[in-house]
Amino acid sequence: MKTLKMLAAGAAFAATAALTGTATADSWDMPTPYPDKTFHTVNIAEFAKDVEAATNGALTIKLHTAGSLYKHPEISKAVRGGQVPAGEFFLSLLTNEHAAFGADSQPFLATNYDDAKKLWAAQKPVVTKLLDKQGLMPLFSVPWPPQGLYTKSEIKTVDDLKGLKFRTYNATLEKFANLAGAAPTQVEAPDIAQAFTTGRVEAMITSPSTGANSKAWEFVSYYTDIQAWVPKNIVVVNKRAFRKLDKAVQDAVLAAAEKAEARGWEMSMAETAAKVKILKDNGMTVVTPSAELMDGLKKIGATMLEDWSKAAGSEGEEIMKAYK
Ligand code: PCA
């Protein structure tokens, strides 16, 4: 069925291309920040295959994963500058450009998939407008599983986090760690294992996915299921590069993107339980957080949300109004 549909889409494309007489083959380099095994990367590889099939090879997308072409913090700039036509990055990395990009990384604002979906519906129009000003267009966005706490010993209260060398992945998490009294250090996902084994860090907050993929059991023993936020990756395209494509190819890219977003959310949801099981199977203690710990963390979250609202201005208000 799927094959038939793809053939039909390919045939429709070939017909359009023949009509307009502009069938030329394009090849896009696309940088992504996370390793090949990461479900986001798997989903994007599938997206690339879908585009190639639907356009009969008129557009091929070559992935450069794990920060191999551009380091993670450079990817959005490379797409903006037109060095590459498309790329993936962690959406809230753009918080330094506008706080609205970081709504999904605010602690305890949206902590499950239903709320994350509502938050994305509220955030997407704002993100689309802001990206448009940078010459970018979102193709699709997919969440990580809810973020949990990885430590060497059991954490019963926020006080237990004091002084811990804490791995972070964005400015919001860095602030969270600081407010909890920990000592944050920014480390990209592919470098997590090394940062722990060399003693640069000793604790982190991330998803069961990233924990399992970096074999967290080799350097920490406890996973506390705090479900603190559900942050997203986004795949964007340079608008100039997109406009250069034939209409039929553009349509094929947008259709594949829509499919990739739906598939990515499904993959993310399936990932949560599967990866927590892997943590357990490898000897980690999976802990339900104490009420005291959650109270303390939520207090920090409330302070941060106030600061975020101020920083995000009218765009932040627009998001919060739509979300509530
Ligand atoms: N994994 C990525 C971002 C959020 C997540 O779950 C990381 O740890 O860098």
Boltz pocket constraint, residues with backbone or C-beta under 6 A from the ligand:
constraints:
  - pocket:
      binder: B
      contacts: [[A, 90], [A, 144], [A, 145], [A, 169], [A, 187], [A, 188], [A, 189], [A, 205], [A, 206], [A, 207], [A, 208], [A, 209], [A, 210], [A, 231]]
      max_distance: 6.0
